[in-house]
Amino acid sequence: MEKRRLGRTDLLVTRICLGTMTWGEQNTEAGGHEQMDHAFERGVNFLDAAELYPIPPKPETQGRTEEIIGTWMKARGNRDQVIVASKVVGRTANEWFRGGRPSKLVRADIMDAVDKSLKRLQTDYLDLYQIHWPDRTVQFGGNPTRLTAIPEQPDDETPIAETLSVFDELVKAGKIRHFGLSNESSWGVMRYIAEADKGVGPRVASLQNAYSLVNRTFEVNLAETCVREDVSLLAYSPLAQGYLTGKYDHGALPEGSRKQLFDRLKRYEKPGAAEAILAYNEIARTFGLTPATFAHAFVNSRPFLTANIVGATSMAQLKEALDAAEVEWTEEMQAAVDEIHQKVGNPCP
């Protein structure tokens, strides 16, 4: 499988990254191990986790995903062959991450998070450690839902320089190799780069943001930022949490689907979303592809992409996602997609 350089680092990651957020909730430990075995047999070398996982987040399951990855690496004895990424939560009122208090991107909380992740993963270091979401308020995923030019910010917002200096400590201590962001804006990426250029901490290697047929907001200005600054896009939710598989078309609600189990897909249920999703799913079939294969192939084809983070709750879904890496994206496909995009824009930012 094709490998691409992660930012300006010496790491070469596969174009497909295996997402893990269902392991410990919808998937058992054995199921997670089976997925990792198959993905790595197919050439994948990159895993993405988070202290938050599995999804939906709750205190009784928090951390199970990392534990499943840890038992797999220990059983296979392959830590040196796996590029492991994880994330620390941003500002949150949920108290179970820090033993009974809210969490922010300050030294005590980041140190607590990384030590717990390393223990669960049964490793001494993380190849990539990412901020899951910023300490400040940003416009992602419809949160906040009221669109304003500048969201109201917390009075005690943690300065970016202060947060980045903690990651500098982690790199020097050997606990992490590289630093990444997630759910960030162009302003945030550039502020982290500016602080790194001043010597405050490590340079950001990657940005993990949502990107799919129904959310191409990355192209507006983040694409230029990341390409010019050598920050790798790790695209999450390429299937719009399952909507771009076609399984929810025309209001369908399959038994055992994430929508049926948890009803947490609001980001993909905004005005105009259903019509846009159906249009993309139908155009996929005209090219002789399943909607899921088509949606993955679109993301895989982007010139600014480093890795497409795929997730699955069944082996059939995983195999389809991996097979999509072999699909040739044509000019005709791009023209068809762009025609819809011009009409519907980005209904699911």
Secondary structure, DSSP 8 states (H G I E B T S, - for coil): --EEE-TTSS-EEESEEEE-TTBTTTB-HHHHHHHHHHHHHTT--EEE--TT-SSS--TTTTTHHHHHHHHHHHHHT-GGG-EEEEEE--SBS--TTTTSS-B-SSHHHHHHHHHHHHHHHT-S-EEEEEESS-SS---BTTBSSS--SS----TT---HHHHHHHHHHHHHHTSEEEEEEES--HHHHHHHHHHHHTTSS--EEEEEEE-BTTB-GGGTTHHHHHHHHT-EEEEE-TTTTTGGGTTTGGG---TT-HHHHH---GGG-STTHHHHHHHHHHHHHHTT--HHHHHHHHHHT-TTEEEEEE--SSHHHHHHHHHGGG----HHHHHHHHHHHHHH--S--
